[in-house]
Amino acid sequence: MRRFSVGVGGLLHLAVLAQVETRTLDQGWEFREKGTGNWFAADVPGVIHTDLIRHGLIPDPYVAFNADSVQWVHERNWTYRTAFHLSSADLEAKDIDLVFEGLDTYADIVVNGNWVMRTDNMFRSWEIGTKHLLRTGTNTVEVTFRDPVVEGQKVKDRYGVALPADSDPSGVAPFVRKAAYQFGWDFAPRMLTCGIWRPVHLRLSGEVGPFDMKVEEHWSGKEVDLELRPRWKKGQPSSGDEGLEWVVWWDGEEAARRRWSRPGSENQTLSFRVDGSGRWWPKGSGPSIIHQLRVEVIRNGIVLCSWERSIGFRKVELDQAEDERGKAFRFLVNEQPIFMRGCNLVPPDMFLPRAGDSAWVALVKHMSDGHMNMVRVWSGGVYPPEAFFNACDTAGILVWQDLMFGNMVPGSDSAFLATSLTEVAEHVDRISEHPSLALFCGNNELDVAWYNWGWQDRYGLHGADSSKVWDDHNSFFHERLRLATSPWTYTHTSPLSNWGNAEGLRNGDLHYWGVWHGDSTFASFAGNVGRFVSEYGFQSYPDSSHLARYIPPEQLHIGSPALSYRQRSYRTDRPIWDAIRHELGMVPTSLGGFISASQQVQAKAYERAITEHWKAWPACMGTLLWQLNEPWPGPSWSIVDHRGSRKPAYFSVKEAYRTILGGTAPQKAP
C-alpha cells in the first residue's frame, strides 16, 4: 500500500517530487477503425468492445448468442487519439514522459505525428521520453491497436513449433502476452479485446526526479532495524546539491533524519530501529497490523518530495520438506504452521476497465466475510491492481500469486523472453512489498498437462520438437522465473502432483478433478486428499433472475439453445444432472427447479470437500476451492456470481471455514 504526496498513487511505484507533476490523460479520447472516416468518443481507461457497445456499433456480447457475432472486432485495427495542451513553462521541465500503465496488447504509439514505440505485452507498463517531440500549445497522441491473432502468428512462425493451446483454435495464445482467458476458457467465451485498459499519464520532471525506496528488515529479538536505500528513476540530485535532507516518519512520528550525501555514497542508506512485536497475521490467526512509513526530501523545511508505503511485519515460509508421508506443502506464518482456507480468483469481467478497482476490492470482502485467509490468483487472468493487494493487506488475506503464464511459452524466443521478464520484474517489485504476499507460482497445470493430457500426440510434438519445447519450458520456469522472483518464495507450477494416483496424494499441492472432470461422486473427496488441495470444484447456475438479463424470455427453459450457450465446459451440464439425481434423488422439470437443485448440489460438494480436507489435518494443510467468482454470467464453479450475489455454496463454504477457524482439532480420518 503506497501513497504519494503529488500525482496519482501507484504510477510505476514512484514517489513524486514537488518538481514533478503528473497529469492524467483520461479526457478527450476518441476512436475509430483504422482507415475509416468517423471518430467516436472513447473511455480511457477502457477497451474497444465497451466503446463499441456505448455507441450502438455492436450488441452486448453477454446477451443471447452475441459473443459469436462480435468475433470480427479483434480482426480490425483500431486507433485511439487525444490532444493535450502544454505551456512554454511546461516545456521547461527537464523530462516529459508519456506513461501507459497498460495497453492491450499490440500497439503503435505516435506523438505529434512521430512514431515512438511499438508494444507487445498487455501486462506491463510503457514509459516514453517525449520532451523532444512536444511543443507549446496543442499536442497529439495516437495509439493504434493491431489484431493479436495476426501478431501472435508471427511469433509462432518465428518459433517454428506449435505449442499446446487447448482453448484457442488459432493456436497463437501461447505466443501472445495477453490474458489467456480472453482466448476462451471453460467458464468464459472467446473475447479478444484491445484498448488503453489502464491509466495513462504525462509526467513532467524537474532536476530532482521520482524515486522509490528499497526496504530491508533486520531482526534483533522483538526489534527491527529498517534500512532504506533510495532508487532514483530520473533526476537524482547532484553531489553539490547542498541543503537537502532525508526525513523518515514511522506511524506519524519522526524516526530518522540525515543530510543528503553525494550520489553513490553508502551514506544514502537510512537506518532506524522500531518495535517489531506487533506482527501481521492472516485472518483468524491474529491481528493484521499495518505500519505507515513515509520518507521526505526537504530543503529549508520545505518538503520537495515524499514516498510512502504500508509495512506489515511477518515472515511467510513454504515448507516442502520430505516427511514420513511424502513431501509437505504447508505455509508457516511467523514460524507457525497455518491451515489455509480459501479460494481461486479469476478476473471479474471480460472487459476489465468496466469492473474497475471496486470489483477487485469487493472480491476481497467476499473472502474476508467467508472466513478465508488465502486466495490464489489464477495465471490465466491478469495481475490484480494495487487496490486489491491493499485490501488483502488490511483484511489479512494471504495471496498466492500465479505469474500470468496459463499456457506453454516459446521460451527461447528472445523478444518474448525480454518482454516477459520485464513484465515479471515489474510486478514482483510491486507485489512483493505487500505483507499479504505468500507465494509466486510460475504457471497453472503445465507440468501435469505435459505428462498426462496427451499433448505430444495432439500437437505433433515428437523428437527434436518435443525436446525443444520441454527444454525451453524448464529453462523458463525453473531457472529464469526462479531468478526473477528471488528472494521471494517461488514454485514453478501448480499442481506439483496429479490426481488419480496414490503418489499424487503424498507430495506437494494437488488439483483434484475426479469430481466434475471425472465421473466420481462427492464421496470420492474422502479418498483424494492431498497435502494441499489448491483446486477442486463443482458447477452451479446463477439465479434465473440474473440469467433473464441475458437470455430471451422464450428461451428461459431447460435445454434451450440460449441456456446451453452459457455452458462453456466440454462436460456440458451432465455432471450437474448426475449429482442432482445421486445427491438429491430428483429430476427437476422446470428451469427454476433445476437452478435451485444445481446450487444445492454445489453447496454439498464444497462442504464435503472442505470437511474431508480439514479431517486430514495435519497431513493436509490447505484447501482452495475453484472458484470464487466469474467474468461472465453463466454456469460456473463460482460461489459468487457475475453480479456479485452470493450463491448458496458461499454460505456452506463460510460455515465450513468458520468451523476450521474455531481451531478445534478435527476428528482424524480413519
C-alpha positions as CSV (number, residue, x, y, z in Angstrom):
1,M,0.0,0.0,0.0
2,R,1.7,3.2,-1.2
3,R,0.6,6.8,-1.2
4,F,2.2,9.8,-2.9
5,S,2.1,13.4,-2.0
6,V,1.5,14.6,-5.5
7,G,0.0,12.9,-8.5
8,V,-1.6,9.5,-8.9
9,G,-0.7,6.8,-6.4
10,G,0.8,3.6,-7.9
11,L,2.2,5.1,-11.1
12,L,5.2,2.8,-11.7
13,H,5.6,2.7,-7.9
14,L,7.4,6.1,-7.9
15,A,7.3,8.8,-5.3
16,V,6.5,12.2,-6.7
17,L,8.6,15.3,-6.0
18,A,7.4,18.8,-5.8
19,Q,9.2,19.4,-9.1
20,V,7.3,16.6,-10.7
21,E,3.8,17.0,-12.0
22,T,1.7,14.0,-13.1
23,R,-1.2,14.8,-15.4
24,T,-3.8,12.1,-16.1
25,L,-4.7,11.9,-19.7
26,D,-8.2,10.4,-19.4
27,Q,-10.2,13.1,-21.2
28,G,-10.9,13.9,-24.8
29,W,-10.1,10.4,-26.3
30,E,-11.8,9.2,-29.4
31,F,-11.5,6.1,-31.6
32,R,-12.3,4.8,-35.0
33,E,-11.5,1.7,-37.1
34,K,-8.2,2.5,-38.8
35,G,-8.7,3.9,-42.2
36,T,-12.3,4.9,-41.8
37,G,-13.7,8.4,-41.5
38,N,-15.8,8.6,-38.4
39,W,-14.4,9.3,-34.9
40,F,-16.4,8.4,-31.7
41,A,-15.9,9.4,-28.1
42,A,-13.9,6.8,-26.1
43,D,-13.5,5.9,-22.5
44,V,-9.9,5.7,-21.2
45,P,-9.2,3.5,-19.3
46,G,-11.3,1.3,-21.5
47,V,-11.4,-1.3,-24.2
48,I,-12.8,-1.4,-27.8
49,H,-15.8,-3.6,-27.0
50,T,-17.2,-1.3,-24.4
51,D,-16.7,1.7,-26.6
52,L,-18.4,0.0,-29.5
53,I,-21.3,-1.0,-27.2
54,R,-21.6,2.6,-25.9
55,H,-22.2,3.9,-29.5
56,G,-24.5,1.0,-30.5
57,L,-22.0,-0.3,-33.0
58,I,-22.1,-3.8,-31.6
59,P,-24.7,-5.6,-29.4
60,D,-23.9,-6.5,-25.8
61,P,-21.7,-9.7,-26.1
62,Y,-23.2,-11.0,-22.9
63,V,-26.7,-11.2,-24.3
64,A,-28.0,-14.3,-26.1
65,F,-25.6,-15.5,-28.8
66,N,-23.9,-12.1,-29.3
67,A,-20.5,-13.3,-28.2
68,D,-20.2,-15.1,-31.6
69,S,-21.4,-12.1,-33.6
70,V,-18.7,-9.8,-32.4
71,Q,-15.7,-12.0,-33.1
72,W,-14.8,-9.8,-36.0
73,V,-13.8,-6.9,-33.7
74,H,-10.3,-8.3,-32.9
75,E,-9.6,-8.7,-36.6
76,R,-9.7,-5.0,-37.3
77,N,-7.1,-2.4,-36.3
78,W,-8.4,0.4,-34.0
79,T,-6.9,3.9,-33.5
80,Y,-7.4,6.0,-30.3
81,R,-6.3,9.6,-30.2
82,T,-6.4,12.6,-27.9
83,A,-4.9,16.1,-27.6
84,F,-3.4,18.0,-24.7
85,H,-2.1,21.5,-24.1
86,L,1.4,22.5,-22.9
87,S,2.6,25.9,-22.0
88,S,6.1,27.3,-22.5
89,A,6.6,26.9,-18.8
90,D,5.7,23.2,-19.0
91,L,8.4,22.7,-21.6
92,E,11.0,24.0,-19.2
93,A,10.7,20.6,-17.4
94,K,13.9,18.5,-17.6
95,D,11.9,15.4,-18.7
96,I,8.4,14.9,-20.0
97,D,7.4,11.3,-20.1
98,L,4.3,9.6,-21.5
99,V,3.4,6.7,-19.3
100,F,0.9,4.0,-20.2
101,E,0.2,1.6,-17.3
102,G,-1.4,-0.9,-19.6
103,L,-2.0,-1.4,-23.3
104,D,-3.9,-4.4,-24.6
105,T,-1.8,-5.6,-26.4
106,Y,-0.1,-4.8,-29.8
107,A,0.0,-1.1,-30.3
108,D,1.9,1.6,-32.2
109,I,2.2,4.9,-30.4
110,V,2.5,8.2,-32.3
111,V,3.2,11.6,-30.7
112,N,2.7,14.7,-32.8
113,G,3.0,12.6,-36.0
114,N,6.2,10.8,-34.8
115,W,6.1,7.1,-34.3
116,V,7.7,6.5,-30.9
117,M,7.0,2.9,-29.7
118,R,5.5,-0.5,-30.6
119,T,4.2,-2.5,-27.6
120,D,3.7,-6.3,-27.3
121,N,2.6,-7.0,-23.8
122,M,-0.7,-6.4,-22.0
123,F,0.7,-6.9,-18.5
124,R,3.4,-4.3,-18.3
125,S,3.7,-0.5,-18.3
126,W,5.3,1.5,-21.0
127,E,7.2,4.8,-20.5
128,I,8.3,7.0,-23.4
129,G,10.5,10.1,-23.2
130,T,8.7,12.7,-25.3
131,K,10.1,16.1,-24.4
132,H,12.0,16.4,-27.8
133,L,8.7,15.9,-29.6
134,L,6.4,18.2,-27.7
135,R,5.6,21.9,-28.4
136,T,3.9,24.8,-26.9
137,G,0.1,24.6,-27.4
138,T,-1.7,21.5,-28.7
139,N,0.0,18.1,-28.8
140,T,-1.5,14.9,-30.0
141,V,-1.2,11.2,-29.1
142,E,-2.4,8.3,-31.3
143,V,-2.4,4.7,-30.3
144,T,-3.3,2.1,-33.0
145,F,-4.0,-1.5,-31.9
146,R,-3.4,-4.5,-34.2
147,D,-5.0,-7.9,-34.4
148,P,-3.4,-10.1,-31.7
149,V,-4.0,-13.3,-33.7
150,V,-2.1,-11.9,-36.7
151,E,0.7,-10.7,-34.5
152,G,0.8,-13.9,-32.4
153,Q,1.1,-15.9,-35.6
154,K,4.3,-14.0,-36.5
155,V,5.8,-15.1,-33.1
156,K,4.6,-18.7,-33.7
157,D,6.1,-18.8,-37.2
158,R,9.4,-17.4,-35.8
159,Y,9.5,-20.1,-33.1
160,G,8.8,-22.8,-35.6
161,V,7.0,-25.2,-33.3
162,A,3.3,-25.3,-32.4
163,L,2.6,-25.1,-28.7
164,P,-0.4,-26.6,-26.9
165,A,-3.4,-24.2,-26.9
166,D,-6.5,-26.2,-25.9
167,S,-8.7,-23.2,-25.5
168,D,-7.6,-21.3,-28.7
169,P,-8.4,-22.7,-32.1
170,S,-6.0,-20.2,-33.7
171,G,-3.1,-21.7,-31.7
172,V,-1.5,-18.3,-31.0
173,A,-2.4,-17.9,-27.3
174,P,1.0,-19.2,-26.0
175,F,2.8,-16.7,-28.2
176,V,0.9,-13.6,-27.0
177,R,1.4,-11.8,-23.7
178,K,-2.3,-11.3,-23.3
179,A,-4.7,-12.6,-20.7
180,A,-5.3,-16.2,-21.6
181,Y,-9.0,-16.2,-20.6
182,Q,-9.7,-13.8,-23.5
183,F,-9.0,-16.6,-25.9
184,G,-11.8,-18.6,-24.2
185,W,-11.9,-20.9,-21.2
186,D,-14.3,-23.3,-19.7
187,F,-16.0,-20.5,-17.8
188,A,-15.9,-17.7,-20.4
189,P,-16.3,-17.2,-24.1
190,R,-13.6,-16.1,-26.5
191,M,-13.4,-12.3,-26.4
192,L,-10.2,-10.8,-27.7
193,T,-10.4,-7.1,-27.0
194,C,-7.9,-4.2,-27.1
195,G,-7.5,-0.8,-25.7
196,I,-5.9,1.6,-23.2
197,W,-7.0,-0.6,-20.4
198,R,-5.1,1.0,-17.6
199,P,-4.5,4.7,-16.8
200,V,-2.2,6.9,-19.0
201,H,-0.3,9.9,-17.6
202,L,2.0,12.7,-18.7
203,R,4.8,13.2,-16.2
204,L,6.8,16.5,-16.1
205,S,10.0,16.2,-14.0
206,G,12.4,18.9,-12.7
207,E,16.0,18.5,-11.8
208,V,15.1,16.2,-8.9
209,G,13.1,13.3,-10.3
210,P,11.0,10.5,-8.9
211,F,12.4,7.7,-6.7
212,D,11.3,4.8,-4.6
213,M,12.9,3.0,-1.6
214,K,14.3,-0.4,-1.2
215,V,13.4,-1.5,2.3
216,E,15.3,-4.3,4.2
217,E,14.4,-5.7,7.6
218,H,17.0,-7.0,10.1
219,W,15.5,-8.6,13.2
220,S,17.0,-8.4,16.7
221,G,14.7,-10.1,19.1
222,K,11.4,-8.1,19.0
223,E,13.1,-5.1,17.5
224,V,13.6,-4.4,13.8
225,D,16.3,-2.4,12.1
226,L,15.0,-1.0,8.9
227,E,17.4,0.0,6.2
228,L,16.1,2.2,3.4
229,R,18.0,2.8,0.1
230,P,16.7,5.3,-2.5
231,R,16.3,4.2,-6.1
232,W,16.2,7.2,-8.4
233,K,14.3,6.8,-11.6
234,K,15.3,10.2,-13.0
235,G,16.7,13.5,-11.8
236,Q,19.0,12.3,-8.9
237,P,20.3,15.3,-7.0
238,S,23.9,16.2,-7.8
239,S,26.8,15.9,-5.3
240,G,26.8,19.7,-5.0
241,D,23.1,19.9,-4.1
242,E,23.5,21.2,-0.6
243,G,20.8,21.7,2.0
244,L,18.9,18.6,1.2
245,E,17.8,16.3,4.0
246,W,16.1,13.0,4.3
247,V,13.4,12.7,7.0
248,V,11.8,9.4,7.9
249,W,8.4,9.2,9.6
250,W,7.2,6.0,11.2
251,D,3.5,5.8,12.2
252,G,3.4,9.6,12.2
253,E,6.5,10.2,14.3
254,E,9.9,11.3,13.1
255,A,12.2,8.3,13.2
256,A,15.4,9.4,11.4
257,R,16.9,12.5,9.7
258,R,20.1,12.7,7.6
259,R,21.7,15.2,5.3
260,W,21.9,14.4,1.6
261,S,25.1,12.6,0.5
262,R,26.8,12.5,-2.8
263,P,25.4,10.1,-5.5
264,G,26.6,6.5,-5.0
265,S,27.6,7.1,-1.4
266,E,26.7,4.4,1.1
267,N,25.7,7.2,3.4
268,Q,22.5,7.4,1.5
269,T,21.3,4.4,3.5
270,L,18.7,5.4,6.1
271,S,18.6,3.2,9.2
272,F,16.4,3.2,12.2
273,R,15.1,0.8,14.8
274,V,11.4,0.1,15.6
275,D,9.3,-2.2,17.8
276,G,8.5,-5.3,15.8
277,S,6.3,-7.0,18.4
278,G,3.2,-6.2,16.5
279,R,3.1,-8.8,13.8
280,W,0.9,-9.1,10.7
281,W,-1.1,-12.3,10.8
282,P,-3.6,-13.8,8.3
283,K,-7.2,-13.6,9.1
284,G,-8.2,-15.8,12.1
285,S,-4.6,-16.1,13.4
286,G,-4.2,-12.7,14.9
287,P,-4.4,-9.0,14.0
288,S,-3.2,-7.8,10.6
289,I,-1.1,-4.9,12.0
290,I,0.0,-2.4,9.4
291,H,2.5,0.4,9.9
292,Q,2.9,3.6,7.9
293,L,6.4,4.5,6.6
294,R,7.0,7.9,5.0
295,V,10.2,9.3,3.6
296,E,10.6,13.0,2.7
297,V,13.3,15.0,0.9
298,I,13.3,18.6,2.3
299,R,15.2,21.8,1.8
300,N,15.0,24.6,4.3
301,G,12.0,23.0,5.9
302,I,10.1,22.6,2.6
303,V,9.1,19.1,1.5
304,L,10.3,18.6,-2.1
305,C,9.2,15.1,-2.4
306,S,7.8,12.2,-0.4
307,W,7.3,8.4,-0.7
308,E,5.0,6.3,1.5
309,R,4.1,2.7,1.9
310,S,2.5,0.4,4.4
311,I,4.5,-2.3,6.1
312,G,3.4,-5.4,8.0
313,F,6.0,-7.4,9.9
314,R,5.6,-11.0,9.1
315,K,7.6,-14.0,7.9
316,V,6.0,-16.3,5.4
317,E,7.6,-19.7,4.5
318,L,6.5,-22.6,2.4
319,D,7.6,-25.9,3.9
320,Q,8.2,-28.5,1.3
321,A,10.3,-30.9,3.4
322,E,10.2,-34.6,2.9
323,D,8.5,-36.4,5.7
324,E,7.0,-39.8,6.6
325,R,4.0,-39.2,4.3
326,G,5.9,-37.9,1.3
327,K,6.6,-34.2,0.6
328,A,4.9,-31.5,2.6
329,F,3.2,-28.4,1.3
330,R,2.4,-26.1,4.2
331,F,2.6,-22.4,4.9
332,L,4.2,-21.1,8.1
333,V,3.5,-17.5,9.1
334,N,5.7,-16.1,11.8
335,E,7.0,-19.6,12.2
336,Q,3.6,-21.0,12.9
337,P,2.0,-23.6,10.6
338,I,-1.4,-22.4,9.5
339,F,-4.1,-24.3,7.7
340,M,-5.1,-22.3,4.6
341,R,-8.7,-21.9,3.8
342,G,-9.5,-20.0,0.7
343,C,-10.3,-19.8,-3.0
344,N,-9.1,-19.3,-6.5
345,L,-9.7,-16.0,-8.2
346,V,-10.4,-15.2,-11.8
347,P,-10.9,-11.8,-13.5
348,P,-14.2,-10.1,-12.5
349,D,-15.2,-9.3,-16.1
350,M,-14.3,-9.9,-19.7
351,F,-13.8,-6.1,-20.1
352,L,-11.8,-5.2,-17.0
353,P,-11.9,-1.4,-17.1
354,R,-15.7,-1.7,-16.8
355,A,-15.3,-3.6,-13.5
356,G,-12.7,-1.2,-12.1
357,D,-10.8,-1.4,-8.8
358,S,-14.1,-1.6,-6.8
359,A,-14.8,-5.0,-8.2
360,W,-11.5,-6.4,-7.0
361,V,-12.0,-4.8,-3.5
362,A,-15.5,-6.3,-3.3
363,L,-14.0,-9.8,-4.0
364,V,-11.7,-9.4,-1.0
365,K,-14.7,-8.6,1.1
366,H,-16.3,-11.8,0.0
367,M,-13.2,-13.7,1.1
368,S,-13.0,-11.9,4.4
369,D,-16.7,-12.4,5.2
370,G,-16.3,-16.0,4.2
371,H,-13.6,-16.7,6.9
372,M,-10.9,-17.2,4.2
373,N,-7.2,-16.5,4.8
374,M,-5.7,-17.2,1.3
375,V,-6.5,-16.5,-2.3
376,R,-4.8,-18.0,-5.3
377,V,-4.7,-15.5,-8.3
378,W,-5.0,-17.8,-11.3
379,S,-2.5,-17.5,-14.1
380,G,-5.0,-17.2,-17.0
381,G,-6.1,-13.7,-16.0
382,V,-4.3,-10.5,-15.1
383,Y,-2.2,-9.2,-12.2
384,P,-4.6,-7.5,-9.8
385,P,-4.4,-3.7,-9.2
386,E,-2.9,-2.1,-6.1
387,A,-6.4,-1.7,-4.6
388,F,-6.7,-5.5,-4.4
389,F,-3.4,-6.0,-2.6
390,N,-4.1,-3.1,-0.3
391,A,-7.4,-4.7,0.6
392,C,-5.8,-8.1,1.2
393,D,-3.2,-6.4,3.4
394,T,-5.9,-4.9,5.6
395,A,-8.1,-8.0,5.6
396,G,-5.4,-10.5,6.4
397,I,-5.8,-12.4,3.2
398,L,-2.6,-14.1,2.0
399,V,-2.0,-14.0,-1.7
400,W,-0.7,-16.9,-3.8
401,Q,0.2,-15.0,-6.9
402,D,0.4,-17.0,-10.1
403,L,2.5,-15.3,-12.8
404,M,0.5,-14.9,-15.9
405,F,1.5,-18.0,-17.8
406,G,-1.6,-20.1,-18.4
407,N,0.0,-21.6,-21.5
408,M,3.3,-23.1,-22.6
409,V,5.8,-20.4,-23.7
410,P,8.2,-20.0,-26.6
411,G,11.0,-20.0,-24.0
412,S,13.9,-19.5,-26.4
413,D,12.4,-16.6,-28.4
414,S,14.5,-13.6,-27.4
415,A,11.8,-10.9,-27.9
416,F,9.2,-12.9,-26.0
417,L,11.7,-13.5,-23.2
418,A,12.6,-9.9,-23.0
419,T,9.1,-8.5,-22.6
420,S,8.0,-11.4,-20.3
421,L,10.9,-10.9,-17.9
422,T,10.3,-7.1,-17.9
423,E,6.7,-7.8,-17.0
424,V,7.6,-10.2,-14.2
425,A,10.2,-7.8,-12.7
426,E,7.7,-5.0,-12.6
427,H,5.0,-7.0,-10.8
428,V,7.4,-8.8,-8.5
429,D,8.8,-5.5,-7.4
430,R,5.2,-4.1,-6.9
431,I,3.6,-7.1,-5.3
432,S,6.4,-8.2,-3.0
433,E,6.1,-5.1,-0.9
434,H,2.8,-6.2,0.4
435,P,2.6,-8.2,3.6
436,S,-0.2,-10.3,2.1
437,L,2.2,-11.9,-0.5
438,A,2.8,-15.6,0.3
439,L,4.0,-17.1,-2.9
440,F,4.8,-16.6,-6.6
441,C,3.9,-19.5,-8.8
442,G,5.2,-19.9,-12.4
443,N,2.2,-21.4,-14.2
444,N,-1.0,-23.3,-14.0
445,E,-1.1,-27.0,-14.7
446,L,1.5,-27.1,-17.4
447,D,3.6,-29.9,-16.0
448,V,0.7,-32.2,-15.3
449,A,-0.7,-31.4,-18.7
450,W,2.6,-32.2,-20.4
451,Y,2.8,-35.6,-18.8
452,N,-0.9,-36.6,-18.7
453,W,-3.0,-34.8,-21.3
454,G,-1.6,-36.3,-24.5
455,W,-0.3,-33.0,-25.8
456,Q,2.6,-34.6,-27.6
457,D,0.3,-36.6,-29.9
458,R,-2.4,-34.0,-30.3
459,Y,0.1,-31.3,-31.3
460,G,2.6,-33.4,-33.1
461,L,5.4,-32.7,-30.5
462,H,7.8,-35.6,-31.0
463,G,11.6,-36.0,-31.2
464,A,13.5,-32.7,-31.5
465,D,10.3,-30.6,-31.4
466,S,9.3,-32.2,-28.1
467,S,12.8,-31.7,-26.6
468,K,12.9,-28.1,-27.7
469,V,9.5,-27.3,-26.1
470,W,10.2,-29.0,-22.9
471,D,13.8,-27.8,-22.6
472,D,12.6,-24.2,-23.2
473,H,9.8,-24.7,-20.6
474,N,12.2,-26.0,-17.9
475,S,14.7,-23.2,-18.6
476,F,12.0,-20.5,-18.4
477,F,10.0,-21.8,-15.3
478,H,12.8,-23.5,-13.3
479,E,15.6,-21.0,-14.0
480,R,14.6,-17.6,-15.4
481,L,11.5,-17.1,-13.3
482,R,13.0,-18.5,-10.2
483,L,15.8,-15.9,-10.5
484,A,13.3,-13.2,-11.4
485,T,11.3,-13.8,-8.3
486,S,14.2,-14.2,-5.9
487,P,14.4,-13.9,-2.9
488,W,10.7,-14.5,-2.6
489,T,9.1,-17.9,-2.3
490,Y,8.5,-19.5,-5.7
491,T,7.2,-22.7,-7.1
492,H,7.5,-23.4,-10.8
493,T,3.9,-24.8,-11.3
494,S,0.7,-25.8,-9.7
495,P,-0.1,-28.5,-9.0
496,L,3.1,-30.3,-8.2
497,S,1.3,-33.7,-8.2
498,N,-1.5,-35.1,-10.4
499,W,-4.8,-36.6,-9.2
500,G,-5.7,-40.1,-9.9
501,N,-2.8,-41.9,-8.2
502,A,-1.7,-42.5,-4.7
503,E,1.7,-40.9,-5.2
504,G,0.0,-37.6,-6.0
505,L,-1.8,-37.6,-2.6
506,R,1.5,-37.7,-0.8
507,N,3.5,-35.0,-2.4
508,G,3.0,-31.2,-2.9
509,D,-0.1,-29.4,-3.9
510,L,-2.9,-31.2,-5.8
511,H,-5.8,-30.2,-8.1
512,Y,-8.5,-32.8,-7.6
513,W,-10.9,-33.0,-10.5
514,G,-12.2,-36.5,-10.2
515,V,-15.4,-34.7,-9.3
516,W,-16.5,-32.8,-12.4
517,H,-13.9,-33.8,-15.0
518,G,-14.2,-37.5,-13.9
519,D,-17.4,-39.3,-13.1
520,S,-16.6,-39.6,-9.4
521,T,-19.3,-38.8,-6.8
522,F,-18.9,-36.4,-3.9
523,A,-17.9,-39.4,-1.7
524,S,-14.6,-39.5,-3.6
525,F,-13.4,-36.3,-1.9
526,A,-12.7,-38.5,1.2
527,G,-10.2,-40.7,-0.6
528,N,-8.5,-38.0,-2.6
529,V,-7.0,-35.5,-0.1
530,G,-3.5,-34.2,-1.0
531,R,-1.0,-32.4,1.2
532,F,-2.6,-29.1,0.0
533,V,-5.6,-29.1,-2.3
534,S,-5.2,-26.0,-4.4
535,E,-8.1,-26.7,-6.8
536,Y,-11.4,-28.6,-6.7
537,G,-14.9,-27.6,-7.6
538,F,-18.4,-28.1,-8.9
539,Q,-20.6,-26.0,-11.0
540,S,-24.0,-24.4,-10.5
541,Y,-26.1,-21.9,-12.3
542,P,-26.8,-18.4,-11.2
543,D,-30.4,-17.4,-10.3
544,S,-32.9,-17.2,-13.1
545,S,-33.4,-13.5,-12.4
546,H,-29.8,-13.0,-13.3
547,L,-29.9,-15.2,-16.4
548,A,-33.0,-13.3,-17.6
549,R,-30.9,-10.2,-18.2
550,Y,-29.0,-12.1,-20.9
551,I,-31.4,-14.9,-22.2
552,P,-34.6,-14.1,-24.2
553,P,-37.7,-15.0,-22.2
554,E,-38.8,-17.6,-24.7
555,Q,-35.5,-19.5,-24.1
556,L,-35.6,-19.5,-20.3
557,H,-36.2,-23.2,-20.1
558,I,-34.2,-26.4,-19.7
559,G,-32.4,-27.5,-22.8
560,S,-32.9,-24.2,-24.7
561,P,-30.1,-23.3,-27.2
562,A,-29.5,-20.0,-25.4
563,L,-29.2,-21.7,-22.0
564,S,-26.8,-24.3,-23.4
565,Y,-24.8,-21.5,-25.0
566,R,-23.9,-20.2,-21.5
567,Q,-22.2,-23.5,-20.6
568,R,-18.6,-23.4,-21.6
569,S,-17.4,-26.7,-20.1
570,Y,-16.8,-29.6,-22.5
571,R,-18.6,-31.7,-19.9
572,T,-21.8,-29.7,-20.5
573,D,-24.5,-29.9,-17.8
574,R,-24.2,-33.7,-17.4
575,P,-22.2,-33.7,-14.1
576,I,-24.8,-31.4,-12.6
577,W,-27.7,-33.7,-13.6
578,D,-25.9,-36.7,-12.4
579,A,-25.2,-35.1,-9.0
580,I,-28.8,-33.9,-8.6
581,R,-30.1,-37.5,-9.2
582,H,-27.4,-39.0,-6.9
583,E,-27.4,-36.4,-4.1
584,L,-31.0,-35.2,-4.1
585,G,-32.8,-38.2,-5.6
586,M,-34.8,-36.0,-8.0
587,V,-35.1,-34.9,-11.6
588,P,-36.2,-31.2,-11.9
589,T,-38.7,-30.4,-14.7
590,S,-38.6,-26.6,-14.6
591,L,-35.7,-24.2,-15.1
592,G,-36.2,-22.7,-11.6
593,G,-36.1,-26.2,-10.1
594,F,-33.0,-27.1,-12.0
595,I,-31.1,-24.0,-11.0
596,S,-32.1,-24.4,-7.3
597,A,-31.0,-28.0,-7.4
598,S,-27.7,-27.2,-9.1
599,Q,-27.0,-24.7,-6.3
600,Q,-27.9,-27.2,-3.7
601,V,-25.5,-29.9,-5.0
602,Q,-22.7,-27.3,-5.5
603,A,-23.1,-26.4,-1.8
604,K,-23.0,-30.0,-0.8
605,A,-19.8,-30.6,-2.9
606,Y,-17.8,-27.8,-1.4
607,E,-19.0,-28.7,2.1
608,R,-18.0,-32.3,1.7
609,A,-14.6,-31.4,0.1
610,I,-13.6,-28.9,2.8
611,T,-14.7,-31.2,5.6
612,E,-12.5,-34.0,4.2
613,H,-9.5,-31.7,3.8
614,W,-9.8,-30.5,7.3
615,K,-10.2,-34.0,8.7
616,A,-6.9,-34.9,7.1
617,W,-5.1,-32.2,9.0
618,P,-2.1,-32.0,9.6
619,A,-1.2,-34.2,6.6
620,C,-3.3,-31.8,4.5
621,M,-2.6,-28.1,5.3
622,G,-4.8,-26.2,2.9
623,T,-7.9,-26.1,0.8
624,L,-8.5,-23.6,-2.0
625,L,-11.8,-24.1,-3.8
626,W,-12.2,-23.4,-7.5
627,Q,-13.5,-20.7,-7.9
628,L,-14.7,-17.6,-6.0
629,N,-16.0,-15.5,-8.9
630,E,-16.7,-15.5,-12.7
631,P,-16.1,-13.0,-15.5
632,W,-19.3,-13.7,-17.5
633,P,-22.8,-14.7,-16.4
634,G,-23.5,-18.4,-16.7
635,P,-22.9,-21.8,-15.1
636,S,-19.5,-22.0,-13.5
637,W,-17.7,-23.2,-10.4
638,S,-18.1,-19.8,-8.8
639,I,-19.7,-19.3,-5.4
640,V,-20.2,-15.6,-6.2
641,D,-22.0,-14.9,-9.5
642,H,-21.0,-12.2,-12.0
643,R,-23.2,-9.5,-10.5
644,G,-21.6,-10.2,-7.0
645,S,-24.5,-12.2,-5.5
646,R,-23.5,-15.0,-3.2
647,K,-24.8,-18.4,-4.1
648,P,-25.9,-21.0,-1.5
649,A,-22.5,-22.6,-1.8
650,Y,-20.9,-19.4,-0.5
651,F,-22.7,-19.8,2.8
652,S,-21.8,-23.5,3.0
653,V,-18.2,-22.6,2.5
654,K,-18.4,-19.8,5.0
655,E,-19.7,-22.2,7.7
656,A,-17.2,-24.9,6.8
657,Y,-14.3,-22.3,7.1
658,R,-15.9,-21.0,10.4
659,T,-15.5,-24.5,11.8
660,I,-11.9,-24.6,10.9
661,L,-11.4,-21.1,12.2
662,G,-12.7,-22.3,15.6
663,G,-9.4,-24.1,16.0
664,T,-10.7,-27.4,17.3
665,A,-8.6,-30.3,16.0
666,P,-10.7,-32.3,13.6
667,Q,-11.7,-35.9,14.0
668,K,-8.9,-37.8,12.4
669,A,-9.7,-39.6,9.2
670,P,-9.6,-43.4,9.7
